[in-house]
Amino acid sequence: MVRIFQPTAILPNCVIELDDNAFNHIVRVLRMKEGESIILFDGSNKITPAVIQQINKKNLLVQTADSVIDNRESPLNIHLGQVLSRGEKMEFTIQKSVELGVNKITPLLSERCGVKLDPERLAKKLQQWQKIAESACEQCGRNIVPMINPVQKLPNWCASLEDYTKLTLHPRAQSGINTLTLPNTNVALLIGPEGGLTEAEIDMTVKNQFVEILLGPRILRTETVALTAITALQVKFGDLG
């Protein structure tokens, strides 16, 4: 069944018009016809079955049915702080992190961050990343779309986290995720840039009570380490078996 995200509240048992993104995907990409069924969700953790009622040149009307709760969220609340990576690596990390159940993502700037973008391009990137998160939810079945926060400087993000168990990866760490205990379900996971964090940044994370963990004997790329750490956390504390 085709799943479509709508950014505004979906009214059950009525005729509604879908937005331009839905029109393009349903009509121009999937070439669906009147009478075919879809599933709508608006981020409220509900799904609403609907039937395509009318397709015009520029709009699409559907008849909705009853909305029902369809909870697929992990019991683990993960806030990913990811230092910006080059090219499509950041998009890949966001897409797969959402599929793995991350609840919030904050792109970060660090001393060795290789990405330099002006404010206008950053704003466009933020919109693009949010769209990627929405599409990932359409694909994986989640009905709450994670928020992609505005880009922050690394020290500001590290100092802003309250009521989180704060984790960062470092090869000098003596313990892994399997040895962790959590006081609650909130985890903040920091992933550094391709060149790694500087010594001053590592000291700063220690002052902000980050716990250093080790994933294994091999050094992983920045886009690999985030997904590996999220998976390990979900296996031990979340809903991956």
Contacts in CASP RR format, 6 or more apart in sequence:
PFRMAT RR
TARGET T0000
AUTHOR 0000-0000-0000
METHOD contacts of the structure
MODEL  1
MVRIFQPTAILPNCVIELDDNAFNHIVRVLRMKEGESIILFDGSNKITPA
VIQQINKKNLLVQTADSVIDNRESPLNIHLGQVLSRGEKMEFTIQKSVEL
GVNKITPLLSERCGVKLDPERLAKKLQQWQKIAESACEQCGRNIVPMINP
VQKLPNWCASLEDYTKLTLHPRAQSGINTLTLPNTNVALLIGPEGGLTEA
EIDMTVKNQFVEILLGPRILRTETVALTAITALQVKFGDLG
1 37 0 8 1.000
1 38 0 8 1.000
1 39 0 8 1.000
2 26 0 8 1.000
2 30 0 8 1.000
2 32 0 8 1.000
2 38 0 8 1.000
2 39 0 8 1.000
3 38 0 8 1.000
3 39 0 8 1.000
3 40 0 8 1.000
3 41 0 8 1.000
3 47 0 8 1.000
3 138 0 8 1.000
3 139 0 8 1.000
3 141 0 8 1.000
4 18 0 8 1.000
4 22 0 8 1.000
4 25 0 8 1.000
4 26 0 8 1.000
4 38 0 8 1.000
4 39 0 8 1.000
4 40 0 8 1.000
4 41 0 8 1.000
4 138 0 8 1.000
5 22 0 8 1.000
5 40 0 8 1.000
5 41 0 8 1.000
5 42 0 8 1.000
5 43 0 8 1.000
5 134 0 8 1.000
5 135 0 8 1.000
5 137 0 8 1.000
5 138 0 8 1.000
5 145 0 8 1.000
6 18 0 8 1.000
6 19 0 8 1.000
6 22 0 8 1.000
6 40 0 8 1.000
6 41 0 8 1.000
6 42 0 8 1.000
7 19 0 8 1.000
7 42 0 8 1.000
8 19 0 8 1.000
8 42 0 8 1.000
9 42 0 8 1.000
9 44 0 8 1.000
10 16 0 8 1.000
10 40 0 8 1.000
10 41 0 8 1.000
10 42 0 8 1.000
10 46 0 8 1.000
10 48 0 8 1.000
10 64 0 8 1.000
10 67 0 8 1.000
11 64 0 8 1.000
12 48 0 8 1.000
12 64 0 8 1.000
12 65 0 8 1.000
12 66 0 8 1.000
12 67 0 8 1.000
13 64 0 8 1.000
13 65 0 8 1.000
13 66 0 8 1.000
14 63 0 8 1.000
14 64 0 8 1.000
15 53 0 8 1.000
15 61 0 8 1.000
15 62 0 8 1.000
15 63 0 8 1.000
15 64 0 8 1.000
16 50 0 8 1.000
16 61 0 8 1.000
16 62 0 8 1.000
16 64 0 8 1.000
17 59 0 8 1.000
17 60 0 8 1.000
17 61 0 8 1.000
18 26 0 8 1.000
18 40 0 8 1.000
18 59 0 8 1.000
18 60 0 8 1.000
18 61 0 8 1.000
18 62 0 8 1.000
21 131 0 8 1.000
22 60 0 8 1.000
23 58 0 8 1.000
23 59 0 8 1.000
23 60 0 8 1.000
26 32 0 8 1.000
26 38 0 8 1.000
26 52 0 8 1.000
26 60 0 8 1.000
27 55 0 8 1.000
27 60 0 8 1.000
32 38 0 8 1.000
32 52 0 8 1.000
33 52 0 8 1.000
33 55 0 8 1.000
34 52 0 8 1.000
34 53 0 8 1.000
34 54 0 8 1.000
34 55 0 8 1.000
35 51 0 8 1.000
35 52 0 8 1.000
35 53 0 8 1.000
36 51 0 8 1.000
36 52 0 8 1.000
37 49 0 8 1.000
37 50 0 8 1.000
37 51 0 8 1.000
37 52 0 8 1.000
38 49 0 8 1.000
38 50 0 8 1.000
38 51 0 8 1.000
38 52 0 8 1.000
38 62 0 8 1.000
39 47 0 8 1.000
39 48 0 8 1.000
39 49 0 8 1.000
39 50 0 8 1.000
40 47 0 8 1.000
40 48 0 8 1.000
40 49 0 8 1.000
40 50 0 8 1.000
40 62 0 8 1.000
40 64 0 8 1.000
41 47 0 8 1.000
41 48 0 8 1.000
41 70 0 8 1.000
41 137 0 8 1.000
41 143 0 8 1.000
42 48 0 8 1.000
43 137 0 8 1.000
43 143 0 8 1.000
43 144 0 8 1.000
43 145 0 8 1.000
44 143 0 8 1.000
44 144 0 8 1.000
45 69 0 8 1.000
45 70 0 8 1.000
45 71 0 8 1.000
45 73 0 8 1.000
45 143 0 8 1.000
45 144 0 8 1.000
46 67 0 8 1.000
46 68 0 8 1.000
46 69 0 8 1.000
46 70 0 8 1.000
46 143 0 8 1.000
47 67 0 8 1.000
47 68 0 8 1.000
47 70 0 8 1.000
47 143 0 8 1.000
48 64 0 8 1.000
48 65 0 8 1.000
48 66 0 8 1.000
48 67 0 8 1.000
48 68 0 8 1.000
49 64 0 8 1.000
49 65 0 8 1.000
49 66 0 8 1.000
50 62 0 8 1.000
50 63 0 8 1.000
50 64 0 8 1.000
50 65 0 8 1.000
51 62 0 8 1.000
51 63 0 8 1.000
51 65 0 8 1.000
52 60 0 8 1.000
52 61 0 8 1.000
52 62 0 8 1.000
53 61 0 8 1.000
53 62 0 8 1.000
53 63 0 8 1.000
54 60 0 8 1.000
54 61 0 8 1.000
55 61 0 8 1.000
70 143 0 8 1.000
71 143 0 8 1.000
72 141 0 8 1.000
72 142 0 8 1.000
72 143 0 8 1.000
73 101 0 8 1.000
73 103 0 8 1.000
73 142 0 8 1.000
73 144 0 8 1.000
74 101 0 8 1.000
74 234 0 8 1.000
74 238 0 8 1.000
74 239 0 8 1.000
75 185 0 8 1.000
75 237 0 8 1.000
75 238 0 8 1.000
75 239 0 8 1.000
76 185 0 8 1.000
76 187 0 8 1.000
76 233 0 8 1.000
76 234 0 8 1.000
76 237 0 8 1.000
76 238 0 8 1.000
76 239 0 8 1.000
77 103 0 8 1.000
77 185 0 8 1.000
77 186 0 8 1.000
77 187 0 8 1.000
78 101 0 8 1.000
78 102 0 8 1.000
78 103 0 8 1.000
78 104 0 8 1.000
78 187 0 8 1.000
78 188 0 8 1.000
78 189 0 8 1.000
78 230 0 8 1.000
78 233 0 8 1.000
79 102 0 8 1.000
79 103 0 8 1.000
79 104 0 8 1.000
79 105 0 8 1.000
79 106 0 8 1.000
79 161 0 8 1.000
79 164 0 8 1.000
79 186 0 8 1.000
79 187 0 8 1.000
79 188 0 8 1.000
79 189 0 8 1.000
80 97 0 8 1.000
80 102 0 8 1.000
80 104 0 8 1.000
80 105 0 8 1.000
80 106 0 8 1.000
80 189 0 8 1.000
80 191 0 8 1.000
80 226 0 8 1.000
80 230 0 8 1.000
81 105 0 8 1.000
81 106 0 8 1.000
81 107 0 8 1.000
81 108 0 8 1.000
81 157 0 8 1.000
81 188 0 8 1.000
81 189 0 8 1.000
81 190 0 8 1.000
81 191 0 8 1.000
82 90 0 8 1.000
82 93 0 8 1.000
82 94 0 8 1.000
82 97 0 8 1.000
82 105 0 8 1.000
82 106 0 8 1.000
82 107 0 8 1.000
82 108 0 8 1.000
82 191 0 8 1.000
82 192 0 8 1.000
82 222 0 8 1.000
82 226 0 8 1.000
83 107 0 8 1.000
83 108 0 8 1.000
83 109 0 8 1.000
83 110 0 8 1.000
83 113 0 8 1.000
83 154 0 8 1.000
83 191 0 8 1.000
83 192 0 8 1.000
83 193 0 8 1.000
83 222 0 8 1.000
84 90 0 8 1.000
84 107 0 8 1.000
84 108 0 8 1.000
84 109 0 8 1.000
84 113 0 8 1.000
84 114 0 8 1.000
84 115 0 8 1.000
84 117 0 8 1.000
84 151 0 8 1.000
84 193 0 8 1.000
85 93 0 8 1.000
85 115 0 8 1.000
85 193 0 8 1.000
85 194 0 8 1.000
85 222 0 8 1.000
85 223 0 8 1.000
86 114 0 8 1.000
86 115 0 8 1.000
86 194 0 8 1.000
89 222 0 8 1.000
89 223 0 8 1.000
90 107 0 8 1.000
90 115 0 8 1.000
90 129 0 8 1.000
91 128 0 8 1.000
91 129 0 8 1.000
91 132 0 8 1.000
92 223 0 8 1.000
93 191 0 8 1.000
93 222 0 8 1.000
93 223 0 8 1.000
93 226 0 8 1.000
93 227 0 8 1.000
94 105 0 8 1.000
94 129 0 8 1.000
94 132 0 8 1.000
94 133 0 8 1.000
94 136 0 8 1.000
94 148 0 8 1.000
95 132 0 8 1.000
95 133 0 8 1.000
95 135 0 8 1.000
95 136 0 8 1.000
96 136 0 8 1.000
96 227 0 8 1.000
97 105 0 8 1.000
97 146 0 8 1.000
97 226 0 8 1.000
97 227 0 8 1.000
97 230 0 8 1.000
98 105 0 8 1.000
98 132 0 8 1.000
98 133 0 8 1.000
98 136 0 8 1.000
98 137 0 8 1.000
98 140 0 8 1.000
98 142 0 8 1.000
98 146 0 8 1.000
99 136 0 8 1.000
99 139 0 8 1.000
99 140 0 8 1.000
100 227 0 8 1.000
100 230 0 8 1.000
100 231 0 8 1.000
100 234 0 8 1.000
100 240 0 8 1.000
101 142 0 8 1.000
101 146 0 8 1.000
101 230 0 8 1.000
101 234 0 8 1.000
102 146 0 8 1.000
102 230 0 8 1.000
103 144 0 8 1.000
103 146 0 8 1.000
104 146 0 8 1.000
104 147 0 8 1.000
104 149 0 8 1.000
105 129 0 8 1.000
105 133 0 8 1.000
105 146 0 8 1.000
105 147 0 8 1.000
105 148 0 8 1.000
105 149 0 8 1.000
106 148 0 8 1.000
106 149 0 8 1.000
106 151 0 8 1.000
106 152 0 8 1.000
106 157 0 8 1.000
107 126 0 8 1.000
107 129 0 8 1.000
107 148 0 8 1.000
107 149 0 8 1.000
107 150 0 8 1.000
107 151 0 8 1.000
107 152 0 8 1.000
108 151 0 8 1.000
108 152 0 8 1.000
108 153 0 8 1.000
108 154 0 8 1.000
108 157 0 8 1.000
108 190 0 8 1.000
108 192 0 8 1.000
109 151 0 8 1.000
109 152 0 8 1.000
109 153 0 8 1.000
109 154 0 8 1.000
110 154 0 8 1.000
110 192 0 8 1.000
110 193 0 8 1.000
110 196 0 8 1.000
110 197 0 8 1.000
110 198 0 8 1.000
110 201 0 8 1.000
111 154 0 8 1.000
111 197 0 8 1.000
111 198 0 8 1.000
111 200 0 8 1.000
111 201 0 8 1.000
112 193 0 8 1.000
112 194 0 8 1.000
112 195 0 8 1.000
112 196 0 8 1.000
112 197 0 8 1.000
112 198 0 8 1.000
113 193 0 8 1.000
114 193 0 8 1.000
114 194 0 8 1.000
117 125 0 8 1.000
122 151 0 8 1.000
126 148 0 8 1.000
126 150 0 8 1.000
126 151 0 8 1.000
129 148 0 8 1.000
130 145 0 8 1.000
130 147 0 8 1.000
130 148 0 8 1.000
133 145 0 8 1.000
133 146 0 8 1.000
133 148 0 8 1.000
134 145 0 8 1.000
136 142 0 8 1.000
137 143 0 8 1.000
137 144 0 8 1.000
137 145 0 8 1.000
137 146 0 8 1.000
152 160 0 8 1.000
154 197 0 8 1.000
154 201 0 8 1.000
154 204 0 8 1.000
155 201 0 8 1.000
155 204 0 8 1.000
158 166 0 8 1.000
158 190 0 8 1.000
158 204 0 8 1.000
158 205 0 8 1.000
158 208 0 8 1.000
158 210 0 8 1.000
159 208 0 8 1.000
161 188 0 8 1.000
161 208 0 8 1.000
163 184 0 8 1.000
163 186 0 8 1.000
164 186 0 8 1.000
164 187 0 8 1.000
164 188 0 8 1.000
165 180 0 8 1.000
165 182 0 8 1.000
165 183 0 8 1.000
165 184 0 8 1.000
165 186 0 8 1.000
165 187 0 8 1.000
165 188 0 8 1.000
165 211 0 8 1.000
166 187 0 8 1.000
166 188 0 8 1.000
166 190 0 8 1.000
166 205 0 8 1.000
166 208 0 8 1.000
166 209 0 8 1.000
166 210 0 8 1.000
166 211 0 8 1.000
167 180 0 8 1.000
167 187 0 8 1.000
167 188 0 8 1.000
167 189 0 8 1.000
167 190 0 8 1.000
167 210 0 8 1.000
167 211 0 8 1.000
167 212 0 8 1.000
167 213 0 8 1.000
167 229 0 8 1.000
168 189 0 8 1.000
168 190 0 8 1.000
168 192 0 8 1.000
168 197 0 8 1.000
168 202 0 8 1.000
168 205 0 8 1.000
168 210 0 8 1.000
168 211 0 8 1.000
168 212 0 8 1.000
168 213 0 8 1.000
169 190 0 8 1.000
169 191 0 8 1.000
169 192 0 8 1.000
169 212 0 8 1.000
169 213 0 8 1.000
169 214 0 8 1.000
169 215 0 8 1.000
169 225 0 8 1.000
169 229 0 8 1.000
170 202 0 8 1.000
170 212 0 8 1.000
170 213 0 8 1.000
170 214 0 8 1.000
171 214 0 8 1.000
171 219 0 8 1.000
172 212 0 8 1.000
173 212 0 8 1.000
173 213 0 8 1.000
173 214 0 8 1.000
174 214 0 8 1.000
175 213 0 8 1.000
175 214 0 8 1.000
176 213 0 8 1.000
176 214 0 8 1.000
176 215 0 8 1.000
176 216 0 8 1.000
177 213 0 8 1.000
177 215 0 8 1.000
177 229 0 8 1.000
177 232 0 8 1.000
177 233 0 8 1.000
177 236 0 8 1.000
178 232 0 8 1.000
178 236 0 8 1.000
180 211 0 8 1.000
180 213 0 8 1.000
180 236 0 8 1.000
182 237 0 8 1.000
185 237 0 8 1.000
187 233 0 8 1.000
187 237 0 8 1.000
189 226 0 8 1.000
189 229 0 8 1.000
189 230 0 8 1.000
189 233 0 8 1.000
190 205 0 8 1.000
190 210 0 8 1.000
191 222 0 8 1.000
191 225 0 8 1.000
191 226 0 8 1.000
191 229 0 8 1.000
192 222 0 8 1.000
193 222 0 8 1.000
194 221 0 8 1.000
194 222 0 8 1.000
196 222 0 8 1.000
197 205 0 8 1.000
205 212 0 8 1.000
206 212 0 8 1.000
213 229 0 8 1.000
215 225 0 8 1.000
215 228 0 8 1.000
215 229 0 8 1.000
215 232 0 8 1.000
220 228 0 8 1.000
231 240 0 8 1.000
234 240 0 8 1.000
235 241 0 8 1.000
END
